[in-house]
């Protein structure tokens, strides 16, 4: 599911390049960028595989997911586990090549990737676990450059986690009937679609506030603020096309709009970083 990388990967790049400007004088280390990419894709692949393996019985009882490869038998569980473990080894190898702190913290990043699929079995808020998992990307990318803790990265990570947790609330609305029938837990299944959509709006408002804070912390320039205005407009559009009585455009809101948010903000941020001296 490489297309899902458009959500978290741009923010990992944003953290990487911002750290290179703020903490390393603007020098661009292409080797570090490559290793961050490998680590992100490796962990994302492991997380996606683990999710499909753990959820295969639930997926079989949901009409939306009943055609997935592990359900139909097009892919064996053994093959899926092999791929997952290879992806995990790739992630750990990339972390080891980055710096000792990244390697030491790598297992911490793996934990929510495994816990998330089980979350829908014991909490009405599995979206928060997903958000935590995604929040680690920017933090890890900053650590990859500096080898040191950064509260700027934490703010960016929280923005990403709350953003993704928010649009996961929207995505889960399409499975309310199946989830309630099977006892699968989520905010829409427990509190209703309208409540989930209000929750998503609140999450995205907090996301904007955190991105504003990140810009202030890192001395962002005009291009960043222009990008933030575009993101705000995209959020407004996303929430205008999904309503409790009309989920027909949910996939457009989930994939198209949120993919646009990640890529567009990164491009605006890249222009800002270059103007401020990145790569000079």
N, C-alpha and C positions, 0 to 999 in steps of 0.2 A: 504494500500500500504506500508506495513512494510518494504519491500525491499528497498524503497527509503531512508530509514534511514541510509543506508551505505554511503550516500553522506555527510551528516552534522554531524551525531552522533559521528563518530570517532574524528572529530575536536573539538567537545564539550568535549569529554573525554581528548583529548590532552590538551586543555586549563585548565580543572579541575586539572589534575595531574601535569601540569607544575606549576600552581599556588600553589599547595600543596608543591612542592619542593622549588620554589623560595621565596614564601611568608610565608610558614608555616613549614619550616625546614624539609620537606620530610615526615611528618606524613600523612598517608593515612586515610581519613575519609570515611568509606564505606557508612555511612548514607547519606552524601552529594552526593556521586557518584550515589546512588540509586535515590535520589530526582532529580538530574540533568537528569537522564535517564527518569524518569516519566515526568518531565517538557518537555523535548525534544519530546518524543513520543506523549504526549498530545497535544502540540502545532502543531506538524506535522500532527496529525490526524485531528485537527480542520481546518488547512489550506487546506488539501487535500479535506475534505468534503465541505468546503466553495467554493473552486475552482470548484468542480463538480456541486454544486447546482447553482452557479451563471452562469456557462457556459453551462448549459444543453441544451439550445436552439441552441447555436452555435455548440455544440457537435453533435446535431441531424442532422446538415447539412453537417458534415464532414465525409466522408466514414471511415476514420481511427478511429473515436471516436463514431460512430453511434451505436455501440454495448454496450456502457457503461450502467451501471445498471439503472441510473436515466433516460436515454433516452428510454430504452426498457420497463421500468416499473417494472423491477425485484426488484427495491428498490424504495419506495415512497419518495417524497420530505420531507414529515413529519418525516419519519424515519431518513432520512439523517440529518435533522436539529436537531433531538433529539440526535443523535450520536455526531454531531458537538458541541452542547452545553455541553454535558457530558464531551467531550474531553477538551473543554475550561475550565470547572470547575476543572478538574483534573490538568490542567496546572497552573491555578491560585492558587489552593491548594498547589501544590508543591512549587511554588514561595513563598507563605506565610510561609511555613515551613523552607525555606532556610534562609532568613533574610529579614528585613524590606525594604532594598533597592531593592531587587529582586521583592518583591511584588509591590512596588511603580512604578517600571519601566515595570512591566509585561504588562500593557495595551499598552505601546509603542511598544512592540514586536508583539502585535496582529494586529496593524493597517496595516502594509504592507501585512500581510497574507490575509486581506480582499480587500485591494486596488489592489493587483496584478491581480486577475481575471478581474477586470475592466480596467486594464492598456491597454490591447489590443484594447480597444474601443476609447482611447483618445491619445495614444502616439505610435510612431514607436519603442519605446525602452522599452517595458514591461519587457525585460530581466534584465534591471537595477533594477527594482522594486523587482524582484525575488532575485537578488543578494543581495540587501539591507536586505531583509527578512532573507536570509540564513546567512548573516554576523553577525546577532545578536546572533547566537548560541554560538560561542566561547566567545564573550563578556559577555553574561549572565552567562556562566559556570564559568568564572573567578570571576565575581561578587559573584557567589554562594559560592565560597571558601573564598574570602577575604572581601566581603562587601564593597569594595572600587574600584574606577575607575583605569584602567590600560591601558596604551598606548600599552604595549606588546599585550594585548588581542585585541585591536583595529587593530593592524597590522595583527594578525592572522585572525580576522574577515574579514578584507578587502580581504585577500588572498582567503578565502573560498568564499566570495560573488562574487569576480571577476572570480574565477574558475567556479562556478556554473552558473553565468551569461554567461560565455563563452561557456560552453557546451550546455546551453539552446539555444544559437544561432545556434548551429549545429542541435539540435533536431527540431527547428522550420523550418528547411529547407524542411522537408518532407511534410509540410502543405502549401507550397507556393501557389499552384493552388487553393486550397479550401479557403485559407485566402483572396486571391485577389478577388475571386468570391463573398465572403460574406462581404468584407470590413473589415476583421479582420486585425489589424495592427501589424507589426513586422518588424525587420530589414530585414530578407530575402524577405518578401512581398514587402517592400518599395524599397530596394536597390539591391535585387537580391541575389542568392545563393552564388556566388563567393565572393561578398562583406561580407556576413555574415561569411563565412569560414575564410576570412582574419581577420575579427574582432575577431573571436574565437581564432585564433593564437595569436593575440596581447594580448588578455585577459590572455591567459595561460602563455605568456612570463612575463607579469606583476605579475601573481600569483607566478611564480618561484622567481622573485625578492623580493616579499614580504615575502615569506617563508624563503628566505636567510636572510632577515633583521630580521625576528622573531628569527631565530637561533642565530644571533649575539646578539640580545637584551637579550636573555635568557641564554647565555653562553652554547649553545648546543655543544655536543661532536661529535665524529667520526660517531656514528651510525645515528645521524640526517642527517649529510651530505651525508652519503651513501643512506639514504632514499630519500633525495632530488635528488640524481642522478638517482635513479630508477623512480621517478616521472617525471623527465625530459625525460627519455627514453620512458615512457608511453605516455606522451604528443606527442612526436615525432611520435610514432606509431599511435596514435589516428588520427593525422592530415594527416598521409600518407594513411589511408584507406578510407577517405571520400574526394571526389572531386566533383566539381560542376556538372560534367557529369556522376557521379557514386555515388549514395547514397545507394547502395545495402547493405553496411555494416554499415549503420548509427546506428542501434540499438546496434551493437557490440561496436562502439565507445562510445555511450551514456551510456549504462548500464554496460557492462563488463569492459571497460577500466577505466571509472571514478569510478566505485565501487572499482576496484583494487587500484586506486590512493589513495582513502580515507583510505582503510584498511591497505595497505602496509606502507604508511607513518606513520600511527598511531603505527604500530608494531615496525618500526624502532625507532620512537620517544620513545616508551615505554622502549625499550632496553636502549636507551640513558639515560632516566630518572632514570632507575634502577641502571645503572652504576654510575650515579652522586649522588646517595644517596636516591632516593625515597623509602620510606617504611622502612628505617633503624631507 
